[in-house]
Amino acid sequence: MKRDLLRLVLIMSLCAATQSVGQTTFDGPTVETPELRIELRPVAEDRFTINMTDKGTGLQIGHEFEGEGANDPEPFLLVRSQYCDTPVILLTVKFPWRHALPQYLRLLETYAFRESDLIFIDATLGPLTDIALADNTVYEASELEMLPPIKVRCLAGGNGKPFEFVDEETK
């Protein structure tokens, strides 16, 4: 009986450990991966900070932004990607927007950070699912119409900004 109980505890411990490996956890204003911790905090009525910590290197950096209803921002989506030969972290932030119409319950904005040093690159209105999977030089002209509305334009800037988001619908 004791042996069966020990075996059960061991199996449950292994299951719990394997579920947490490689997992992304969203908890209120915080999102955490095995390598990264991101925390959103209000600064003022219309400003908030995105505080990022690289768990491997210990690098901590904070960026302050303006945002609708910035007193309640929450991480919504987090993805690692590569644009214009630059590994990036894309974070979509959800701002609750207090509006009577149900289609306006939230506002989504996506922020891009360079993965190597967590430096801010660019932001765009909308979720990261509305951003093309590659920069605009990869696609044929005929394919551009079928892509999501937000495109990525590479910039030749050396140490500057490697790319910018372009919303083709607004042009």
Backbone torsions as a table, in degrees:
resi	resn	phi	psi	omega
1	MET	NA	-46.0	179.3
2	LYS	-62.9	-39.3	179.5
3	ARG	-64.4	-40.4	177.9
4	ASP	-64.6	-39.0	178.5
5	LEU	-65.2	-43.4	177.1
6	LEU	-62.5	-41.4	178.5
7	ARG	-62.4	-42.2	179.4
8	LEU	-63.4	-44.1	178.4
9	VAL	-62.4	-42.2	179.1
10	LEU	-63.2	-44.1	179.6
11	ILE	-63.8	-43.4	179.6
12	MET	-64.8	-38.2	178.1
13	SER	-64.5	-43.4	178.5
14	LEU	-64.2	-40.5	178.6
15	CYS	-62.9	-44.2	179.6
16	ALA	-63.3	-40.4	-179.3
17	ALA	-67.4	-41.2	-178.4
18	THR	-71.6	-27.1	178.2
19	GLN	-71.3	-29.7	-176.1
20	SER	-88.1	-14.2	-179.1
21	VAL	-72.5	124.4	176.3
22	GLY	74.7	10.9	-174.7
23	GLN	-92.7	146.0	172.8
24	THR	-101.4	128.1	-177.1
25	THR	-115.6	124.5	174.9
26	PHE	-103.2	125.2	-178.6
27	ASP	-140.8	91.9	-179.2
28	GLY	61.0	-121.2	-177.8
29	PRO	-83.8	9.8	-175.5
30	THR	-122.7	143.1	170.5
31	VAL	-130.7	138.2	-175.4
32	GLU	-138.9	135.2	172.2
33	THR	-118.5	173.7	176.7
34	PRO	-60.2	-25.4	-177.1
35	GLU	-103.9	-17.6	-166.8
36	LEU	-141.6	143.7	172.2
37	ARG	-127.8	128.3	-179.8
38	ILE	-125.0	131.7	-179.0
39	GLU	-131.0	131.9	178.4
40	LEU	-104.9	131.6	-178.8
41	ARG	-137.2	136.2	175.5
42	PRO	-69.6	146.2	176.6
43	VAL	-112.5	-40.9	179.8
44	ALA	-151.7	-172.4	-178.3
45	GLU	-54.4	-39.9	-175.9
46	ASP	-126.7	24.0	178.8
47	ARG	-134.3	150.4	177.8
48	PHE	-149.8	164.8	176.9
49	THR	-116.7	147.3	169.2
50	ILE	-110.0	109.1	179.2
51	ASN	-99.9	125.0	-176.6
52	MET	-119.7	138.4	177.2
53	THR	-130.2	122.6	173.6
54	ASP	-85.8	112.2	-175.7
55	LYS	-67.0	-27.4	-179.4
56	GLY	-73.0	-44.9	-176.7
57	THR	-99.6	-17.0	-176.7
58	GLY	82.8	1.0	179.8
59	LEU	-62.4	128.2	175.9
60	GLN	-123.0	134.0	180.0
61	ILE	-147.0	144.5	178.4
62	GLY	-125.0	143.4	178.4
63	HIS	-128.4	135.8	179.9
64	GLU	-105.7	136.5	-176.8
65	PHE	-137.0	160.6	169.4
66	GLU	-89.9	152.1	178.1
67	GLY	-166.1	148.9	177.1
68	GLU	-63.9	127.3	178.8
69	GLY	57.1	40.4	-171.8
70	ALA	-64.8	-4.1	178.3
71	ASN	-76.9	-8.8	178.7
72	ASP	-134.5	42.4	-178.4
73	PRO	-72.8	146.4	176.8
74	GLU	-136.9	143.1	172.7
75	PRO	-64.6	139.5	-176.9
76	PHE	-117.9	-46.1	177.8
77	LEU	-140.3	146.1	178.2
78	LEU	-139.9	127.0	-178.2
79	VAL	-143.7	143.6	169.4
80	ARG	-96.7	138.3	-178.0
81	SER	-148.8	-175.4	177.6
82	GLN	-140.2	123.9	176.0
83	TYR	-131.0	135.4	175.5
84	CYS	51.7	46.9	179.4
85	ASP	58.9	26.9	179.4
86	THR	-126.1	118.7	173.9
87	PRO	-68.1	129.2	-176.3
88	VAL	-130.2	158.9	171.4
89	ILE	-111.5	124.4	178.1
90	LEU	-107.3	126.0	-179.4
91	LEU	-124.2	118.4	173.6
92	THR	-94.4	128.4	-178.8
93	VAL	-108.3	137.7	178.9
94	LYS	-104.4	127.0	174.7
95	PHE	-111.5	119.3	174.6
96	PRO	-65.8	130.3	-179.6
97	TRP	-116.6	112.8	-175.3
98	ARG	-76.9	99.7	-175.8
99	HIS	-140.8	145.9	-176.8
100	ALA	-70.4	-26.1	-177.6
101	LEU	-84.6	131.0	-175.2
102	PRO	-63.4	-26.2	-179.8
103	GLN	-74.0	-9.2	179.5
104	TYR	-114.3	42.7	-178.3
105	LEU	-79.9	-22.0	-179.4
106	ARG	-150.3	158.8	177.3
107	LEU	-123.5	130.2	-178.2
108	LEU	-113.1	136.4	176.9
109	GLU	-138.2	139.3	-177.8
110	THR	-111.6	133.6	-178.9
111	TYR	-114.8	137.3	178.6
112	ALA	-111.9	134.0	178.7
113	PHE	-128.3	140.7	175.3
114	ARG	-69.1	129.1	-174.7
115	GLU	-66.3	-33.9	-174.2
116	SER	-67.1	-37.7	-176.3
117	ASP	-131.5	7.0	177.2
118	LEU	61.7	23.2	178.7
119	ILE	-77.8	138.2	178.6
120	PHE	-67.0	135.8	178.9
121	ILE	-108.0	-57.7	-176.7
122	ASP	-164.0	166.1	177.0
123	ALA	-135.2	155.1	177.5
124	THR	-146.6	148.8	178.3
125	LEU	-75.9	124.8	179.0
126	GLY	122.9	166.1	-179.7
127	PRO	-78.0	161.9	-179.8
128	LEU	-65.9	-16.6	175.1
129	THR	-70.2	-14.2	177.0
130	ASP	-92.1	4.8	-178.3
131	ILE	-102.1	135.6	178.5
132	ALA	-58.2	149.7	-175.4
133	LEU	-73.7	-18.3	-179.1
134	ALA	-141.8	170.6	179.7
135	ASP	-72.5	163.0	-172.1
136	ASN	-66.4	-13.0	179.0
137	THR	-78.5	-13.5	-176.3
138	VAL	-82.0	-24.1	-172.1
139	TYR	-97.7	149.9	171.0
140	GLU	-74.2	155.7	-179.6
141	ALA	-57.9	-37.1	-179.4
142	SER	-68.6	-23.1	-178.7
143	GLU	-83.5	-21.3	-174.2
144	LEU	-59.9	-32.8	-179.4
145	GLU	-68.9	-26.1	-177.6
146	MET	-88.1	-6.9	-177.3
147	LEU	-79.5	163.2	174.0
148	PRO	-57.7	163.4	-172.8
149	PRO	-66.7	-24.9	-177.9
150	ILE	-99.0	121.4	179.9
151	LYS	-105.8	166.2	178.2
152	VAL	-115.7	121.3	179.5
153	ARG	-107.6	121.0	177.9
154	CYS	-71.3	143.3	177.8
155	LEU	-118.4	139.2	176.3
156	ALA	-91.5	93.4	-173.3
157	GLY	-133.8	15.6	179.0
158	GLY	58.0	-110.6	-179.8
159	ASN	-86.9	-2.8	-178.7
160	GLY	-78.6	-155.6	-179.4
161	LYS	-68.0	123.3	-177.2
162	PRO	-75.9	-24.5	-179.0
163	PHE	-158.2	170.8	172.8
164	GLU	-140.7	153.7	175.4
165	PHE	-85.2	141.0	178.9
166	VAL	-130.7	121.8	177.3
167	ASP	-92.4	104.1	-175.3
168	GLU	-65.2	-25.6	-178.3
169	GLU	-70.2	-26.5	-177.8
170	THR	-85.9	-9.4	-178.5
171	LYS	-90.2	NA	NA
